Amino acid sequence: MSEREIYALDVSSLILNRLSLYLRCLRALQEEGIHRVSSQQLADQFQLSAPLIRKDFAQFGEFGIRGTGYDIGHLIERLQSALGLDQQHPLLVVGMGRLGTALARYLGFNDATFRVVAVLDNDPAKVGQEVGDLTIRHTEEIEEIVRELGVEIGVLTVPADAAQAVYDGLVDAGVQAVLNFAPVRLQLRPGLPSKSVDFRTHLEELAYLLLSKEG
């Protein structure tokens, strides 16, 4: 079993989320021309917990030297490798409404790590239109597209009543992970990584917090 597979088995989602946050912070420091940082400096600048940072980093080996801190460039490379960000992951977006179109153009989905390689819809009026440098193809072509372009991650931005069928189609076609923006709870296939983003749930939580604040 590879080092990366061991990490994938042992590291919780909460830790992975924190590692992504640390990575963004480290990149920001690197862009400022800073080459070394201690866990305390990292915590102070970005309002994090120094002991938690050290504990999280320790799961991936000893990066720092007592008294001199962490080499930022080396730490970024190790975290990128641990998170699988040192290789490109092809994405396809299904559902070319406003959200899907925006995500297809989103720079965070079009960098050295993630790249949208196909956009799909089942509306004949949209098929054939251009989104950036991509042509919208029909959802009936999912299997061919996944195989042809080596798609790893499917992004769902379809209506709730279509989401399960599209999810099943993506999985059957060989997609290895799914990011779901449809406002519905999917019946997930065992062993296939999937994440759902529900904007309304977050807004309702904020509404409750505002109510609590007013009370």
C-alpha positions, 0 to 999 in steps of 0.5 A: 500500500502506498503512502498516499493510500495510508493517508486516505485511510487514516485521515478524517474529513475534518483533518483534510478540511484543515489541511486544505486551509493550511495549504491556502495559508502557506501559499499566501505566505509563499506569495509574500516571499516568506520561506519559513514559518513556525506553527505559532506564526501560522496560527497567529496570522491566520487565527488558527491553533498552533498545537492543532497545526503541529498535531495535524502535520505530525500525521504526515511526518516531521516537517519542522525543525525546532527553533527554525520552523517549517520550510514553506515550499517543502511543506506545500509540496508534501501537503499537495502530495498527501492531498492528491493535488500534485496531479491533474483531475479532469472534471465534467459538469452536468447541467448548464444552467447559471450555476453550472455555467459559472462553475465551468468558468470558475478558475478554481476548477481550471488550474494545474490540479482541477480542469473542466474537460467537458460540459453536458446538458439534456436540453437540445437548445443548449447542446452545441453552444459554447461555454468558454472553450468547451462545447456543450454535449448531450448527457446521453454521451456521458459514458463515451465522454468519461472514457474518452477524456479520462474524467475522474470527478463529476459535478452535478448542477441539475434539478433535484428530480434529475440528480439521482439518474445523472449520478447513477449514469456518472458512476456507471460510466466510470466516474470516480468521485462526485460533487453534488450541487443539486438540492437533494439527498442522493442514494450513494454507491458504496466506496465512491467518494461523494460530497454535496453542497447545499447553499440553502442549508447554509443560508438557513443555518445563518438565518437561525444564527441571526435569530439567536443573535437578535434574541 
